[in-house]
């Protein structure tokens, strides 16, 4: 289990936001706003050689902040938020190791295969990460788009994970119902990903202490990597960043 750090950007600042609270016309529920720059976080992650972390642009007005983070560690971080086939290569040129995409590949609740093929043609499979962040509805995990507000008809299961793995090198999956709430991890989702994801997978959502990390590691048999947000001391939480780094190195 690797620790994958994050830099979540909102209105140009590093923040931690409660999952599902981001919507047009209103301020999201925010757990933390950092006084430090995106570059500061990128340099910290670089010093510990934490590859595969992600920079997420939560809405507009974050392009400059994202470029600042990528410039601080070229080819060390992924970037997501508003990525399309038209701009994906620009972000790779700006220093992203991979681009992360969700909403662009969905149309009317379905996977748009033409858009997906166009995207892969621009990035290549090895530089594309698909964000399958999901919420539970009618007993199944549905991918959610448009800042986690819109349910798609795509269910996260063996079939969809197998199908989409042909087009990307990795999945990023936020358990949106627990994201930012520090109420514990979604073990059912973690076990599903560990059993059925045929490529590397990163889970985010609900980690609040080292007991949760242990639960995640056991539930996934060490197969699933982890991101920690609001619980980390770098974002105002109680989990010491350096202890998390050392803990995950031993897993």
C-alpha positions in Angstrom: 0.0 0.0 0.0 1.6 3.3 -1.2 0.7 6.7 0.2 -0.4 9.0 -2.6 -0.5 12.6 -1.5 -2.9 15.3 -2.7 -3.1 19.0 -3.5 -6.8 20.0 -3.8 -7.2 23.4 -5.3 -10.2 25.7 -4.9 -10.2 29.4 -6.0 -6.4 29.1 -6.4 -5.8 27.9 -2.8 -5.0 24.6 -1.3 -8.1 23.4 0.5 -9.8 20.4 1.9 -13.5 20.2 1.0 -16.3 17.9 2.1 -17.1 15.5 -0.7 -20.3 16.3 -2.6 -20.6 19.9 -1.2 -19.1 21.6 -4.3 -21.8 23.2 -6.4 -22.3 26.3 -8.6 -23.7 29.3 -6.8 -22.7 28.4 -3.3 -19.6 28.0 -1.1 -18.6 24.4 -0.4 -18.3 23.0 3.1 -14.6 23.5 3.8 -12.5 21.7 6.4 -9.2 23.5 5.8 -7.7 26.4 3.9 -3.9 26.4 3.7 -1.6 29.5 4.0 1.1 27.6 2.1 1.4 27.5 -1.7 0.8 24.6 -4.0 4.5 24.5 -4.7 5.3 24.1 -1.0 3.3 20.9 -0.9 4.7 19.6 -4.2 8.3 20.2 -2.9 7.4 18.4 0.3 6.1 15.4 -1.5 9.2 15.4 -3.8 11.5 15.4 -0.8 9.9 12.1 0.3 9.7 10.8 -3.3 5.9 10.2 -3.1 5.2 9.6 -6.7 1.7 9.4 -8.1 0.1 12.1 -6.0 -2.6 14.1 -7.5 -3.4 17.8 -8.0 -7.1 18.3 -8.4 -8.7 21.5 -9.7 -12.0 21.9 -8.0 -13.7 24.3 -10.4 -12.4 27.2 -12.4 -9.7 29.7 -11.4 -7.1 27.0 -10.5 -5.0 26.6 -13.6 -2.2 28.9 -12.4 -2.0 27.2 -9.0 -1.9 23.7 -10.7 0.9 24.8 -13.0 2.8 26.1 -10.0 2.6 22.7 -8.3 3.6 20.8 -11.5 6.5 23.1 -12.1 7.8 22.4 -8.6 7.9 18.7 -9.3 7.9 17.9 -13.1 6.6 14.4 -13.9 6.0 13.7 -10.2 2.3 14.5 -9.9 -0.9 13.8 -11.7 -3.4 16.6 -12.5 -7.2 16.4 -12.8 -10.2 18.7 -13.1 -11.6 19.9 -16.4 -9.3 17.7 -18.5 -10.5 17.0 -22.0 -9.0 15.6 -25.2 -8.4 19.2 -26.3 -6.2 20.2 -23.3 -4.9 17.0 -21.9 -1.6 17.2 -23.8 -1.0 20.7 -22.7 -1.1 19.5 -19.0 1.3 16.8 -19.8 3.6 19.4 -21.3 3.2 21.5 -18.2 4.8 18.7 -16.2 2.0 16.3 -15.2 3.0 12.6 -15.1 -0.6 11.7 -16.0 -3.9 13.4 -16.4 -7.0 12.4 -14.4 -10.3 12.4 -16.2 -14.0 11.8 -15.2 -16.8 13.9 -16.5 -15.4 14.3 -20.0 -15.8 10.6 -20.9 -19.5 10.6 -19.9 -22.5 11.8 -21.8 -26.1 11.4 -20.8 -25.0 9.1 -18.0 -23.2 6.7 -20.3 -19.5 6.2 -21.2 -18.8 8.1 -24.4 -16.5 5.6 -26.2 -15.7 8.1 -28.9 -14.4 10.7 -26.4 -12.5 8.0 -24.5 -10.7 6.9 -27.7 -9.9 10.5 -28.6 -8.5 11.1 -25.2 -6.3 8.0 -25.3 -5.1 9.0 -28.7 -3.9 12.3 -27.1 -2.3 11.0 -24.0 -1.6 7.3 -24.5 -2.9 4.7 -22.1 0.1 5.0 -19.8 -0.5 8.7 -19.1 -4.2 8.5 -18.4 -5.9 7.9 -15.0 -9.6 7.5 -14.9 -11.4 8.9 -11.8 -14.2 6.6 -10.9 -15.3 8.4 -7.8 -18.7 7.0 -6.8 -21.7 7.2 -4.5 -24.0 4.4 -3.5 -27.5 4.2 -5.0 -29.9 1.3 -4.9 -27.2 -0.9 -3.3 -24.6 -0.2 -6.0 -21.7 2.2 -6.5 -22.4 4.6 -9.4 -19.7 6.8 -10.9 -20.6 10.5 -10.2 -19.6 13.4 -12.4 -19.9 17.2 -12.4 -18.2 17.7 -9.1 -19.8 14.5 -7.7 -23.3 15.9 -8.2 -24.6 13.8 -11.1 -25.1 10.1 -10.9 -24.2 8.2 -14.1 -25.5 4.8 -15.1 -22.0 3.3 -14.9 -21.8 1.0 -11.9 -18.3 0.3 -10.4 -18.1 -3.5 -10.7 -16.0 -6.2 -12.3 -17.3 -5.6 -15.8 -16.7 -1.8 -15.8 -13.3 -2.0 -14.2 -12.2 -4.6 -16.7 -13.6 -2.6 -19.6 -12.0 0.7 -18.6 -8.7 -0.7 -17.7 -7.9 -1.2 -21.3 -7.8 2.6 -21.8 -5.9 3.8 -18.7 -3.0 2.9 -16.4 -4.7 3.5 -13.1 -8.0 4.3 -11.3 -8.6 7.0 -8.7 -11.7 6.3 -6.6 -13.1 8.6 -4.0 -15.7 7.2 -1.7 -17.8 10.3 -2.0 -20.2 9.5 0.7 -17.4 9.5 3.3 -15.0 11.9 1.6 -13.9 14.8 3.9 -16.0 13.6 6.8 -13.4 11.6 8.7 -16.0 9.0 9.6 -14.0 6.0 8.6 -13.2 4.3 5.3 -15.7 2.5 3.0 -14.6 -1.1 3.4 -17.2 -2.5 1.0 -15.9 -0.2 -1.8 -12.3 -1.0 -0.9 -12.9 -4.8 -1.0 -14.7 -4.4 -4.4 -11.8 -2.5 -5.9 -9.2 -5.0 -4.5 -11.1 -7.9 -5.9 -11.9 -6.6 -9.4 -9.6 -3.8 -10.4 -7.0 -5.3 -12.8 -4.7 -2.2 -12.7 -3.4 -0.1 -9.9 -6.1 1.7 -7.9 -6.0 4.6 -5.4 -8.7 5.0 -2.8 -9.6 8.3 -1.0 -12.2 9.0 1.5 -12.8 8.8 5.3 -9.4 8.0 6.6 -9.2 9.5 10.1 -6.4 7.5 11.9 -3.9 4.8 11.6 -6.5 2.2 12.5 -8.3 3.1 9.3 -5.1 2.7 7.4 -4.7 -0.8 8.9 -8.3 -1.7 8.0 -7.8 -0.5 4.4 -4.6 -2.4 4.1 -6.2 -5.6 5.4 -9.4 -5.2 3.4 -7.4 -4.8 0.2 -4.6 -7.2 1.0 -2.2 -4.4 0.3 -3.4 -4.0 -3.3 -5.0 -0.5 -3.0 -3.0 2.7 -2.5 -4.4 5.5 -0.3 -4.8 9.2 -0.3 -5.4 11.1 3.0 -6.8 14.6 3.1 -8.5 16.4 6.1 -7.1 14.0 8.7 -3.4 14.8 7.8 -1.6 17.4 9.9 -0.6 19.2 6.7 -4.3 20.0 6.2 -5.2 20.7 9.8 -5.7 17.1 11.0 -4.1 15.0 13.7 -2.3 12.3 11.6 1.4 13.3 11.4 2.4 13.4 7.7 5.8 11.9 8.3 4.4 9.0 10.3 2.0 8.2 7.5 4.8 8.2 5.0 6.8 5.8 7.2 3.8 3.6 8.0 2.9 3.1 4.3 6.5 2.3 3.4 6.4 -0.6 5.8 3.1 -2.0 4.4 
